[in-house]
C-alpha cells in the first residue's frame, strides 16, 4: 500500500470511528482501541498491511482520535528534545542539538488548532484570536509556546521544549562535560551555604535545566517556594515544596496573577528559599527585595549574552519597575546577588558553563565583579568540536556565608 492509499485508508477508518463515537455514548480509551482493532481486522484493505503495519496504523488512529494526532508520535520519541510546528505541513525536530525536518503533517489547519486547544484546556489556559499567544506546559513538564493568527502569518505555530524525564543532576552535567568536578563541588558548597545565585545565558543554553540540577544541592528539609510562568522545575527530592504558577486574564473575568504578585505573596509563606524560574522585566524588583530581606540562598535565571551583559539587563529591568537613581539600583543588585553563573551553547551545539562570577561589591557607582572560573578552549578544539575546560581565575572574596554555614575557609 503506497503512501496516498495508506492515508486514504486511515482517513476512512477515522471517519467511521468518529461517527460511531458521535452517538452520545461515552467510550473509554479501551473501547476506542477495540473499535479501531475491529475495523483494521475486518476491512478488505487490511490484507495489504502486515502485523507491524496494522499496529502502526492502530496507534496513529488512536492518537488522531484520542491523543494529540501526529504530535503524539513525536512526544513518545525520547531522542527528540524540541518540536517546532510551523503550520500543519512544516514540522521540525531537534535531536542531539541538530535540527531536521520531519516528514509527518497534520491533515488540516483545523486539526492542528484542535490539538492546540486540547493542550491549552489541559493546563486551564485560553488561546484564541483575541489572545493569540500562550505559554503552557504538558503533563510531563514539557514547555509549550503557541502563537495563532492573526499574529502568526503562516498558520498556527506550536513549539515544545522537552526535558529529561529522570531530571538533570550535577553529576550528569559533569558526565556530559557541561561542568567539571571542581566547579561542581564549588557550586554545591555555595548552594548549601545559602549564596544567592543567578544563572544567565542565551535561549536554549540550558538555564532551567541547570537551575533544576543546582537546586538539588538544597537540604531537603528546607521550605522551598518555586515561582514560574509555566511550571517546569522538578524538585522531587524536596519535602517542603510549594510550586506557584502565573495565570493570565481570561474572558470569564479572572484577573491575571503575575510573577510580581507571586513573589510578594511568597514572602508571607515563611520560605527558606525562593526560586524564580526566569525574570524578564519589572518582577526583578520583588526578586531583589526577597534577596535583600533575609531569604538567602535564593536562585533565578535570566537572558544575557555574558555575565556582564546580564548585570546591565538587570539594571534596565529595574528601571522599568522602580523610579530611583541608577546608583541605587546598582547597589540593590550588588547587595542582593552573590554569584552569577553564565551558560552558553557553543558552535558544536554543546551546552557548557562558560563563566562563574562573584559580585564583589559596589564602588564608585559601579558594580564590581570578580571572575572565579572561565571556560577556555584548548589546542584540541576544531570547528566541529569544542574542547576545553573551566580555568580557575581567582578565589572567592566573600566567605562570610561559608563560615556562617560552618564550612569555614575553603
C-alpha positions as CSV (number, residue, x, y, z in Angstrom):
1,X,0.0,0.0,0.0
2,X,1.6,3.3,-1.1
3,X,1.6,6.5,0.9
4,X,-1.5,8.0,-0.7
5,X,-3.6,4.8,-0.4
6,X,-2.4,4.4,3.2
7,X,-3.6,8.0,4.1
8,X,-6.9,7.5,2.4
9,X,-7.4,4.2,4.2
10,X,-6.5,5.8,7.5
11,X,-8.9,8.7,6.9
12,X,-11.8,6.5,6.0
13,X,-11.4,4.4,9.2
14,X,-11.0,7.5,11.3
15,X,-14.3,8.9,9.9
16,X,-16.1,5.7,10.6
17,X,-14.9,5.6,14.2
18,X,-15.8,9.3,14.8
19,X,-19.3,8.6,13.5
20,X,-19.7,5.8,16.0
21,X,-18.3,7.9,18.8
22,X,-20.8,10.7,17.9
23,X,-23.8,8.7,19.2
24,X,-24.0,10.3,22.6
25,X,-22.5,7.4,24.4
26,X,-19.3,7.7,26.5
27,X,-16.5,5.4,25.2
28,X,-13.4,4.5,27.3
29,X,-10.0,4.5,25.7
30,X,-10.1,0.7,25.7
31,X,-13.4,0.7,23.8
32,X,-12.0,3.1,21.2
33,X,-9.0,0.8,20.8
34,X,-11.4,-2.1,20.3
35,X,-13.3,-0.3,17.7
36,X,-10.1,0.5,15.8
37,X,-8.9,-3.1,16.0
38,X,-12.2,-4.3,14.7
39,X,-12.1,-2.1,11.7
40,X,-8.5,-3.0,10.9
41,X,-9.2,-6.7,11.1
42,X,-12.5,-6.6,9.3
43,X,-11.9,-4.4,6.2
44,X,-10.7,-5.6,2.9
45,X,-7.8,-3.2,2.7
46,X,-6.3,-4.6,5.9
47,X,-4.9,-7.5,3.9
48,X,-2.4,-5.1,2.4
49,X,-0.8,-4.4,5.7
50,X,1.3,-6.8,7.7
51,X,1.1,-7.1,11.5
52,X,3.6,-4.3,12.1
53,X,1.7,-2.0,9.7
54,X,-1.6,-2.7,11.4
55,X,0.0,-2.0,14.8
56,X,1.4,1.3,13.5
57,X,-1.9,2.3,11.9
58,X,-3.8,1.5,15.0
59,X,-1.5,3.6,17.1
60,X,-1.8,6.5,14.6
61,X,-5.6,6.3,14.6
62,X,-5.9,6.3,18.4
63,X,-3.5,9.3,18.6
64,X,-5.7,11.1,16.0
65,X,-8.9,10.3,17.8
66,X,-8.0,10.5,21.5
67,X,-4.4,11.7,21.6
68,X,-2.5,14.6,20.1
69,X,-2.5,13.3,16.5
70,X,0.9,13.2,14.8
71,X,2.3,15.2,17.7
72,X,1.8,12.0,19.9
73,X,4.5,10.1,18.0
74,X,7.0,12.9,18.4
75,X,6.3,13.2,22.1
76,X,6.9,9.5,22.5
77,X,10.3,9.7,20.8
78,X,12.7,10.2,23.7
79,X,15.5,11.3,21.4
80,X,13.7,14.5,20.4
81,X,14.4,17.5,22.6
82,X,12.4,20.1,20.8
83,X,9.4,20.1,18.4
84,X,8.7,23.1,16.1
85,X,5.4,23.1,14.2
86,X,5.1,25.9,11.6
87,X,1.6,25.4,10.3
88,X,0.1,21.9,9.6
89,X,2.7,20.9,6.9
90,X,6.1,22.1,8.2
91,X,7.3,20.2,11.3
92,X,10.9,20.3,12.5
93,X,12.5,18.5,15.4
94,X,15.8,18.7,17.3
95,X,17.9,15.6,18.0
96,X,21.3,15.8,19.7
97,X,21.4,19.5,19.1
98,X,20.7,19.2,15.4
99,X,17.6,20.5,13.6
100,X,15.9,18.3,11.0
101,X,12.6,18.4,9.1
102,X,10.1,15.7,10.0
103,X,8.0,14.1,7.2
104,X,4.7,13.9,9.1
105,X,2.0,16.5,8.8
106,X,-1.4,17.4,10.2
107,X,-4.4,16.8,7.9
108,X,-5.5,20.4,8.2
109,X,-5.2,23.7,10.0
110,X,-8.4,22.9,11.9
111,X,-6.9,19.6,13.2
112,X,-3.7,21.4,14.4
113,X,-5.9,24.1,16.1
114,X,-7.9,21.3,17.8
115,X,-4.7,19.8,19.2
116,X,-3.6,23.3,20.4
117,X,-6.9,23.8,22.2
118,X,-6.6,20.3,23.7
119,X,-3.2,21.3,25.2
120,X,-4.5,24.7,26.4
121,X,-7.5,23.2,28.1
122,X,-5.3,20.5,29.8
123,X,-3.5,23.2,31.7
124,X,-6.5,25.5,32.2
125,X,-5.3,28.2,29.8
126,X,-7.0,30.0,26.9
127,X,-5.6,30.8,23.5
128,X,-7.7,32.3,20.6
129,X,-7.7,35.2,18.1
130,X,-8.3,37.6,20.9
131,X,-5.4,36.2,23.0
132,X,-3.2,34.6,20.4
133,X,0.0,33.8,22.4
134,X,0.2,31.1,25.0
135,X,2.9,29.8,27.3
136,X,1.9,26.5,28.9
137,X,3.2,23.0,29.7
138,X,2.3,19.4,29.1
139,X,1.6,16.8,31.8
140,X,5.3,15.6,31.6
141,X,6.6,19.2,32.3
142,X,7.5,20.0,28.7
143,X,7.4,23.7,27.9
144,X,4.8,24.8,25.3
145,X,4.5,28.0,23.3
146,X,1.7,28.8,20.9
147,X,1.2,31.7,18.5
148,X,-2.0,31.8,16.5
149,X,-3.4,34.1,13.7
150,X,-3.5,37.0,13.2
151,X,-0.1,37.2,14.8
152,X,1.2,34.0,13.1
153,X,1.0,34.5,9.3
154,X,1.9,31.0,8.1
155,X,-0.6,29.1,10.3
156,X,-0.7,28.1,14.0
157,X,2.9,27.9,15.4
158,X,3.5,25.3,18.2
159,X,6.9,24.9,19.9
160,X,7.5,22.3,22.6
161,X,10.8,22.0,24.5
162,X,11.3,18.6,26.2
163,X,13.1,18.0,29.4
164,X,14.7,14.7,30.6
165,X,12.2,12.5,32.4
166,X,14.7,11.5,35.0
167,X,15.7,15.1,35.7
168,X,19.2,16.6,35.4
169,X,21.7,16.3,38.2
170,X,25.0,17.9,38.8
171,X,26.7,14.5,38.3
172,X,25.1,14.2,34.9
173,X,26.2,17.7,34.0
174,X,29.8,16.6,34.8
175,X,29.4,13.4,32.8
176,X,28.1,15.4,29.8
177,X,31.0,17.8,30.0
178,X,28.9,20.9,30.9
179,X,30.7,21.2,34.2
180,X,33.9,19.8,35.8
181,X,34.1,18.2,39.2
182,X,35.9,21.1,40.8
183,X,33.3,23.6,39.8
184,X,30.5,21.1,40.7
185,X,31.8,20.8,44.3
186,X,32.3,24.6,44.5
187,X,28.8,25.4,43.3
188,X,27.2,22.8,45.6
189,X,29.1,24.3,48.5
190,X,27.8,27.8,47.6
191,X,24.2,26.5,47.5
192,X,24.5,24.8,50.8
193,X,26.0,28.0,52.3
194,X,23.0,30.0,51.1
195,X,24.7,32.2,48.5
196,X,22.2,34.0,46.2
197,X,22.9,32.6,42.7
198,X,21.7,34.0,39.4
199,X,22.0,31.9,36.2
200,X,22.3,33.7,32.9
201,X,22.6,32.5,29.3
202,X,21.1,32.8,25.8
203,X,18.0,31.0,24.5
204,X,18.5,27.2,24.6
205,X,21.7,27.4,26.7
206,X,20.1,25.2,29.4
207,X,19.3,27.7,32.2
208,X,16.2,26.0,33.5
209,X,17.9,22.5,33.4
210,X,21.0,23.9,35.2
211,X,18.8,25.6,37.8
212,X,16.9,22.3,38.4
213,X,20.2,20.5,38.9
214,X,21.7,23.1,41.1
215,X,18.7,23.3,43.3
216,X,19.1,19.6,44.3
217,X,22.0,20.7,46.5
218,X,19.5,22.5,48.8
219,X,19.0,20.5,52.0
220,X,15.7,18.6,51.6
221,X,14.3,19.8,55.0
222,X,14.2,23.4,53.9
223,X,11.0,25.1,52.7
224,X,11.3,25.9,49.1
225,X,8.9,28.1,47.0
226,X,9.2,27.9,43.2
227,X,7.6,30.7,41.0
228,X,7.3,30.2,37.3
229,X,5.3,31.4,34.3
230,X,4.7,27.7,33.5
231,X,5.9,25.1,36.0
232,X,9.0,23.3,34.7
233,X,11.2,22.8,37.8
234,X,11.1,19.2,39.2
235,X,12.4,19.3,42.7
236,X,11.2,15.8,43.5
237,X,13.6,15.5,46.5
238,X,12.1,18.4,48.4
239,X,9.8,17.5,51.2
240,X,8.5,21.0,52.0
241,X,7.9,22.4,48.5
242,X,5.3,25.0,47.3
243,X,5.1,25.4,43.5
244,X,3.4,28.6,42.2
245,X,2.5,29.4,38.6
246,X,1.3,32.6,37.0
247,X,-2.2,32.9,35.5
248,X,-3.3,35.1,32.6
249,X,-6.6,37.1,32.5
250,X,-9.4,35.3,30.7
251,X,-12.8,36.1,29.2
252,X,-14.6,34.9,32.4
253,X,-13.2,37.9,34.2
254,X,-10.4,36.2,36.1
255,X,-7.7,38.7,36.9
256,X,-4.1,37.9,35.9
257,X,-1.6,36.7,38.6
258,X,1.9,37.8,37.7
259,X,5.4,36.8,38.8
260,X,5.4,40.0,40.9
261,X,2.2,39.0,42.7
262,X,3.6,35.6,43.4
263,X,6.9,36.8,44.8
264,X,5.2,39.3,47.1
265,X,2.9,36.5,48.3
266,X,5.7,34.1,48.8
267,X,7.4,36.4,51.3
268,X,4.4,35.8,53.6
269,X,4.7,32.0,53.3
270,X,7.8,31.5,55.5
271,X,10.2,30.5,52.7
272,X,13.7,29.3,53.4
273,X,14.5,29.7,49.7
274,X,12.7,31.3,46.8
275,X,13.4,30.0,43.3
276,X,12.1,32.1,40.4
277,X,12.2,30.3,37.1
278,X,13.0,33.3,34.9
279,X,12.9,37.1,35.3
280,X,12.2,39.1,32.2
281,X,11.0,42.5,33.4
282,X,10.0,44.6,36.4
283,X,9.5,41.5,38.6
284,X,13.2,41.7,39.4
285,X,12.3,44.5,41.9
286,X,10.5,42.0,44.1
287,X,13.1,39.3,43.5
288,X,15.9,41.6,44.7
289,X,13.7,42.6,47.7
290,X,13.5,38.9,48.6
291,X,17.3,38.6,48.2
292,X,17.9,41.6,50.4
293,X,15.3,40.7,53.1
294,X,16.8,37.7,54.7
295,X,15.9,35.0,52.1
296,X,19.4,33.9,51.5
297,X,20.1,31.0,49.1
298,X,17.5,32.0,46.6
299,X,18.1,31.5,42.8
300,X,16.7,32.6,39.5
301,X,17.6,32.8,35.8
302,X,17.6,35.4,33.0
303,X,18.6,36.0,29.4
304,X,22.0,37.5,28.8
305,X,24.9,37.2,26.3
306,X,27.6,37.4,29.0
307,X,27.7,37.7,32.8
308,X,28.4,41.4,32.5
309,X,25.6,41.8,30.0
310,X,23.2,40.2,32.5
311,X,24.0,42.8,35.0
312,X,23.3,45.6,32.5
313,X,20.0,43.9,31.7
314,X,19.1,43.7,35.4
315,X,19.6,47.5,35.6
316,X,17.3,48.0,32.6
317,X,14.6,45.7,34.2
318,X,14.9,47.5,37.5
319,X,14.4,50.9,35.8
320,X,11.2,49.5,34.3
321,X,9.8,48.9,37.8
322,X,11.5,51.4,40.1
323,X,11.9,55.2,39.9
324,X,15.2,55.5,41.7
325,X,18.7,56.7,40.7
326,X,20.8,54.3,38.7
327,X,23.4,54.2,41.5
328,X,20.8,53.0,44.0
329,X,19.7,50.3,41.5
330,X,23.3,49.1,41.2
331,X,23.6,49.0,45.0
332,X,20.5,46.8,45.1
333,X,22.0,44.4,42.6
334,X,25.4,44.3,44.3
335,X,23.9,43.6,47.7
336,X,21.3,41.1,46.6
337,X,23.2,38.8,44.2
338,X,26.4,36.9,45.3
339,X,27.2,34.7,42.3
340,X,26.5,34.8,38.6
341,X,26.8,31.6,36.6
342,X,26.8,32.1,32.8
343,X,25.9,29.3,30.4
344,X,26.4,29.1,26.7
345,X,25.6,26.9,23.7
346,X,28.8,26.5,21.7
347,X,29.2,26.0,17.9
348,X,29.2,22.2,18.3
349,X,25.8,22.6,20.0
350,X,27.1,21.5,23.4
351,X,25.9,23.4,26.5
352,X,28.5,24.4,29.0
353,X,29.2,26.6,32.0
354,X,31.3,29.5,30.5
355,X,31.8,31.7,33.5
356,X,31.3,31.8,37.3
357,X,31.5,35.4,38.6
358,X,31.4,36.8,42.1
359,X,29.7,40.1,42.7
360,X,32.5,41.6,44.7
361,X,30.7,44.8,45.8
362,X,29.9,48.3,44.8
363,X,32.4,51.1,44.4
364,X,32.4,54.4,42.5
365,X,28.8,54.0,41.3
366,X,29.8,50.7,39.6
367,X,29.2,47.0,40.4
368,X,32.5,45.3,41.0
369,X,32.8,41.7,39.7
370,X,35.4,39.0,40.1
371,X,35.8,36.1,37.7
372,X,36.3,32.9,39.6
373,X,36.2,30.4,36.7
374,X,36.1,30.9,32.9
375,X,35.9,28.4,30.1
376,X,38.9,28.3,27.8
377,X,39.3,26.3,24.6
378,X,42.4,24.2,24.2
379,X,44.5,23.1,21.3
380,X,42.2,20.1,20.6
381,X,39.3,22.3,19.5
382,X,38.1,22.3,15.9
383,X,35.4,23.9,14.0
384,X,33.2,20.9,14.5
385,X,34.1,20.0,18.1
386,X,34.9,22.3,21.0
387,X,37.4,21.1,23.6
388,X,38.3,23.0,26.7
389,X,37.8,23.3,30.4
390,X,36.9,25.8,33.1
391,X,40.0,27.5,34.3
392,X,40.2,29.0,37.8
393,X,40.8,32.7,37.7
394,X,40.5,33.8,41.3
395,X,39.5,32.9,44.8
396,X,36.1,33.7,46.4
397,X,36.4,37.0,48.1
398,X,33.3,37.0,50.4
399,X,33.5,33.8,52.5
400,X,31.2,35.1,55.3
401,X,28.3,32.8,54.3
402,X,30.7,29.8,54.1
403,X,31.8,30.5,57.6
404,X,28.3,31.1,58.9
405,X,27.2,27.7,57.4
406,X,30.1,26.0,59.3
407,X,32.3,25.3,56.3
408,X,35.0,27.8,57.1
409,X,37.6,28.9,54.6
410,X,37.9,26.5,51.7
